[in-house]
Amino acid sequence: MNGTVHSSNMAALQRSFSAARSQVCVLRSLQSCKQQYRDQRWVKPFALQQRGYKAAVCHKLKSPMEVQDLPPVGKLPKGMVKVAVHSAGINFADILMVAGAYQERPELPFVPGFEMAGDVMAVGEGVTAFKEGDRVVGMPTPSGSYAEECLVNEKTLFHLPDSVTYTTAAAVPVSYGTAFMGLTRRANLQPGETVLVTAAAGALGTAVVDLSAHALGATVIGAAGSREKCEFVVSRGAQHTIDYSQDSIRDRVKEITQGRGCDVALDAVGGKVFEDSLKSLAWEGRILVAGFAGGDIPKIPANILLVKNISASGLYWGKYAIKNTGVLRQTVKDSLALMEERKIKGPPQPTTLKLEQVNEAFKFIMDRKSTGKVVLEVR
């Protein structure tokens, strides 16, 4: 009897010791997990910070871009702002730059992109107008918006009104800045005058139509390459259109203006389209050369300038970032203000693609399938 009780007690003690050992193991395991969790909480954000950011990089001219990780930016230079890019606008100048056909060639490799909208991540020494978290739109220096983050000089950065989305904002600086500069400073467009704009369904063209018709009081003739695009141009504010795949620009302008001609022409196509636009000008007319999307750089017959007292002017808006930043800045500020006050329509809803589709986006524009702006959605 006593032996049985002793044996039972021993068995109970053994079970207690076994349970205690198990609890110790569980506690040690929990402590280990807690320590790992504690380590992860501090190590992971640091590791993510070191990952850098994704960007579309041009390694070789006339070749597809590659989307890859780039190292993080260290200390910000004085006067610079680091922006988390949400949306980046695509301009024909970007396409020319990657093709090696732009008037300026950056060193390889480089990240293209002249405009973007996003949020401020950090500011460099001396920056007082912006702080972390601000919604902004602007132009990277010298390029670089096709990326998850980019650096922008505070002089070419603007506060983004809450009423304007990142996607819409990314379509504003270059197109509307160029259009505003051309129509006001370069051509001195006056209320009641007639404006002819070629490639009127494109990003620059729609901005010219919008500003001319709704802010500057002009009559607009929009020229485009199809009936569908002409209908789109009318929806943006043009009173008259020319389908130059079917009709003569010169004949239609004469018909629309009852033989007088247009006061201002803005052309970004070049070639015969430019020549016909030049011949469509009225006495003391002004023509603006904004690019050569058609690939043919025309020669300007000086005798036509002479006999009709015509002026021909170049329109290279981006150069003002170096030559006269204040003037460039004002064109974007004025355009954003007109949008916020609803005095202009602003850009039509852009066609959007992801950053990883940047090469497809370029092809889409080159195939002349786009109307308005094409925008890369980065975040």
C-alpha positions in Angstrom: 0.0 0.0 0.0 2.7 2.5 1.0 4.8 1.4 -2.0 1.9 2.1 -4.3 1.4 5.6 -2.8 5.1 6.3 -3.1 5.1 5.2 -6.7 2.1 7.5 -7.5 3.8 10.4 -5.9 6.9 9.9 -7.9 4.9 9.7 -11.1 3.1 13.0 -10.2 6.4 14.7 -9.5 7.8 13.6 -12.8 4.8 14.9 -14.6 5.2 18.3 -12.8 8.8 18.5 -13.7 8.0 17.7 -17.3 5.3 20.3 -17.5 7.6 22.9 -15.9 10.3 22.1 -18.5 7.7 22.5 -21.3 6.6 25.9 -19.9 10.2 27.1 -19.8 10.7 26.0 -23.4 7.5 27.8 -24.4 8.6 31.0 -22.6 12.0 30.9 -24.2 10.4 30.4 -27.6 8.0 33.4 -26.9 11.0 35.5 -25.8 12.8 34.6 -29.0 9.8 35.5 -31.1 9.4 38.8 -29.3 13.1 39.6 -29.8 12.8 38.8 -33.5 9.7 41.0 -33.8 11.4 43.8 -31.9 14.4 43.5 -34.3 12.2 43.5 -37.4 10.4 46.6 -36.2 13.6 48.5 -36.3 15.5 46.8 -39.1 12.9 46.5 -41.8 12.2 50.3 -42.2 15.9 50.9 -42.4 16.3 48.1 -45.0 13.4 49.5 -47.0 15.0 53.0 -46.9 18.1 51.5 -48.4 16.3 49.9 -51.3 16.2 53.0 -53.3 13.5 53.7 -55.8 12.2 52.5 -59.2 12.9 54.5 -62.3 12.7 54.2 -66.1 16.3 54.6 -67.3 17.6 55.3 -70.8 20.9 53.5 -71.1 21.2 53.7 -74.9 19.7 56.2 -77.3 17.1 54.9 -79.7 16.6 51.8 -77.5 13.9 50.8 -75.1 14.1 52.1 -71.5 14.6 49.8 -68.6 12.7 50.1 -65.3 15.1 49.3 -62.5 16.0 50.1 -58.9 18.3 53.2 -58.3 20.2 53.9 -55.1 18.6 56.3 -52.6 19.4 60.0 -52.7 21.7 61.1 -50.0 21.9 64.6 -48.6 19.8 67.0 -50.6 21.6 69.9 -52.4 20.8 73.4 -51.3 17.5 74.7 -52.7 16.3 71.2 -53.8 13.2 69.3 -52.9 12.7 65.5 -53.0 9.3 64.5 -54.3 7.4 61.2 -54.2 6.1 61.0 -57.7 2.5 60.0 -58.2 2.0 60.9 -61.8 4.5 61.9 -64.6 3.5 63.6 -67.9 5.0 62.4 -71.2 6.0 65.1 -73.7 7.2 64.8 -77.3 10.4 66.3 -76.1 11.0 63.2 -73.9 10.6 61.0 -76.9 13.1 63.1 -78.9 15.5 63.0 -76.1 15.5 59.2 -75.7 15.9 59.0 -79.5 18.9 61.3 -79.5 17.0 63.9 -81.6 16.5 66.6 -79.0 18.4 69.9 -79.1 20.0 69.0 -75.8 21.6 65.6 -75.0 22.0 64.5 -71.4 24.8 62.1 -70.4 23.9 58.4 -70.4 22.4 56.8 -68.5 19.6 59.2 -67.5 16.0 59.2 -66.3 13.7 61.1 -68.7 10.6 63.2 -67.8 10.1 66.9 -67.6 7.0 67.2 -65.3 5.3 65.4 -62.5 2.9 65.7 -59.5 3.3 64.2 -56.1 4.1 64.8 -52.4 7.2 66.4 -50.8 9.4 63.8 -49.0 12.2 66.1 -47.8 13.6 69.6 -48.4 17.2 70.8 -48.7 18.9 73.6 -47.0 17.4 77.0 -47.7 14.0 75.7 -48.8 11.2 77.6 -47.0 8.2 77.5 -49.3 7.6 73.7 -49.0 7.5 71.1 -46.2 7.2 67.4 -46.0 3.7 66.2 -47.0 2.9 69.1 -49.3 1.0 68.2 -52.5 3.1 69.7 -55.4 3.4 69.8 -59.2 6.6 70.8 -61.0 9.5 70.2 -63.3 12.5 68.1 -62.2 16.0 69.4 -62.7 17.1 68.8 -65.4 14.8 65.8 -66.0 13.9 62.7 -64.1 10.1 62.4 -63.5 9.8 58.8 -64.8 10.6 57.6 -61.3 9.1 56.9 -57.8 11.0 60.0 -56.6 12.9 62.9 -58.1 14.7 66.1 -57.2 13.1 69.5 -58.1 14.5 73.0 -57.6 12.0 74.9 -55.4 11.9 77.6 -58.2 10.2 75.1 -60.5 7.9 73.6 -57.9 4.3 74.7 -57.2 1.7 74.0 -54.6 -1.0 71.8 -56.0 -4.6 72.9 -55.2 -6.7 70.2 -53.5 -9.2 70.5 -56.3 -6.7 69.2 -58.9 -5.8 65.5 -59.0 -2.2 64.3 -59.4 -3.0 62.8 -62.9 -4.4 66.1 -64.2 -1.7 68.2 -62.6 1.0 66.1 -64.3 -0.4 67.2 -67.7 -0.2 71.0 -66.9 3.3 72.5 -66.6 4.9 71.8 -70.0 1.8 72.0 -72.2 0.1 74.9 -70.5 3.3 76.7 -69.7 4.4 76.6 -73.3 1.0 77.6 -74.6 0.7 80.5 -72.2 4.2 81.7 -73.0 3.7 81.5 -76.7 0.3 83.2 -76.9 1.1 86.0 -74.5 4.8 86.8 -74.4 5.9 85.6 -77.8 2.8 86.3 -80.0 1.1 89.0 -78.0 -2.4 87.6 -78.8 -5.2 90.1 -78.4 -8.9 89.6 -77.7 -10.9 89.1 -81.0 -7.9 87.9 -83.0 -7.9 84.5 -84.8 -5.5 81.7 -83.8 -4.6 78.7 -86.0 -3.1 75.8 -84.0 -1.8 72.7 -85.7 -1.8 69.2 -84.0 -4.7 70.7 -82.1 -5.7 67.4 -80.5 -2.3 66.9 -78.9 -1.2 67.9 -75.4 0.2 71.3 -76.5 -2.6 71.9 -79.0 -5.4 71.3 -76.5 -3.7 73.8 -74.1 -3.5 76.4 -76.9 -7.1 75.9 -77.8 -8.2 76.1 -74.1 -6.3 79.2 -73.2 -7.0 81.0 -76.5 -10.8 80.4 -76.4 -11.5 80.6 -72.7 -8.9 83.0 -71.2 -7.7 85.2 -74.0 -10.8 85.9 -76.0 -9.6 84.7 -79.4 -11.3 82.8 -82.2 -9.7 79.4 -82.6 -9.1 77.3 -85.7 -7.9 73.9 -84.7 -6.2 71.7 -87.3 -5.8 68.0 -86.7 -5.3 64.8 -88.7 -8.7 63.1 -88.6 -12.4 63.8 -88.4 -12.5 62.3 -84.9 -9.7 64.5 -83.6 -11.4 67.5 -85.1 -14.5 66.7 -83.1 -12.4 66.4 -80.0 -10.9 69.8 -80.7 -14.3 71.4 -80.9 -15.2 69.9 -77.5 -12.1 71.7 -76.1 -13.3 75.1 -77.3 -12.3 75.5 -81.0 -14.9 77.4 -83.1 -13.6 76.0 -86.4 -11.5 72.9 -87.4 -9.5 71.7 -90.4 -8.9 68.1 -91.1 -5.6 68.4 -92.8 -5.6 64.8 -93.9 -8.4 65.8 -96.3 -8.4 69.6 -96.7 -5.9 72.4 -97.5 -5.0 74.4 -94.4 -4.5 77.6 -96.5 -7.9 77.2 -98.4 -9.9 76.5 -95.2 -8.3 79.4 -93.3 -9.2 81.7 -96.2 -12.8 80.4 -96.2 -13.2 80.7 -92.4 -11.7 84.2 -92.2 -13.4 85.4 -95.4 -10.0 85.8 -97.1 -8.3 87.8 -94.4 -6.2 85.1 -92.8 -5.3 84.3 -89.2 -3.5 86.7 -86.9 -1.5 84.0 -85.0 -0.4 80.5 -86.0 1.3 78.1 -83.6 2.8 75.0 -85.2 4.6 72.0 -83.7 4.5 69.8 -86.8 6.9 71.4 -89.3 7.2 70.5 -93.0 4.3 71.3 -95.3 2.0 71.9 -92.4 4.2 74.8 -91.2 4.5 76.2 -94.8 0.7 76.2 -95.2 0.3 77.8 -91.8 2.8 80.5 -92.7 0.9 81.3 -96.0 -2.4 81.4 -94.0 -1.3 84.5 -92.0 -3.0 87.8 -92.3 -1.2 91.2 -92.7 1.2 91.6 -89.7 0.5 88.0 -88.6 2.7 86.1 -86.2 3.8 82.5 -86.4 5.3 80.5 -83.6 7.7 77.6 -84.2 7.1 75.1 -81.3 8.6 71.9 -82.8 8.9 69.5 -85.7 6.8 66.4 -84.7 6.6 65.5 -88.4 10.3 65.2 -88.6 10.8 67.8 -91.4 12.4 71.1 -90.4 11.1 73.7 -92.8 13.0 76.7 -94.3 11.2 80.0 -93.9 11.0 82.1 -97.2 12.1 85.6 -96.1 10.1 87.2 -99.0 6.8 86.1 -97.4 7.8 87.7 -94.1 8.7 90.9 -96.0 5.6 91.4 -98.2 3.1 90.8 -95.5 5.0 92.2 -92.5 4.9 88.8 -90.9 6.9 87.8 -87.8 8.3 84.3 -87.2 9.3 83.5 -83.6 10.8 80.4 -81.8 9.0 79.0 -78.8 11.4 77.0 -76.6 9.7 77.2 -73.2 12.1 74.9 -71.3 15.1 77.2 -71.9 13.5 79.8 -69.7 14.3 77.5 -66.7 17.9 78.7 -67.3 17.5 82.1 -68.9 14.6 83.5 -67.0 13.1 81.2 -64.3 10.7 83.9 -63.1 9.0 84.1 -66.5 8.7 80.3 -66.8 7.4 80.1 -63.3 4.7 82.7 -63.9 3.3 80.8 -66.9 2.6 77.7 -64.8 1.3 79.8 -61.8 -1.1 81.6 -64.1 -2.3 78.4 -65.7 -2.9 76.7 -62.4 -4.8 79.8 -61.1 -7.0 79.9 -64.2 -7.8 76.2 -63.6 -8.6 76.7 -60.0 -10.8 79.7 -60.8 -12.5 77.6 -63.5 -11.8 80.2 -66.2 -10.3 77.5 -68.4 -11.2 73.8 -68.8 -7.7 72.5 -68.0 -6.3 69.3 -69.6 -8.7 66.7 -70.9 -8.6 63.4 -68.9 -5.2 62.0 -69.7 -4.5 58.5 -71.1 -2.8 56.7 -68.2 -0.3 53.8 -68.2 1.9 52.4 -65.5 5.6 53.2 -65.1 6.5 49.7 -66.3 4.6 50.5 -69.6 6.7 53.5 -70.5 7.9 52.1 -73.8 4.4 51.2 -74.8 3.4 54.8 -73.9 6.0 56.2 -76.2 4.8 53.9 -79.0 1.2 55.0 -78.4 2.1 58.6 -78.9 4.4 57.9 -81.9 1.5 56.0 -83.6 -0.6 59.1 -83.3 -3.3 57.4 -81.2 -3.3 59.9 -78.4 -5.5 62.9 -77.8 -4.4 65.3 -75.1 -1.7 64.2 -72.7 -0.4 60.7 -71.9 0.5 60.3 -68.2 2.5 57.6 -66.3 0.9 56.5 -63.0 3.9 55.8 -60.7 2.2 55.3 -57.3 
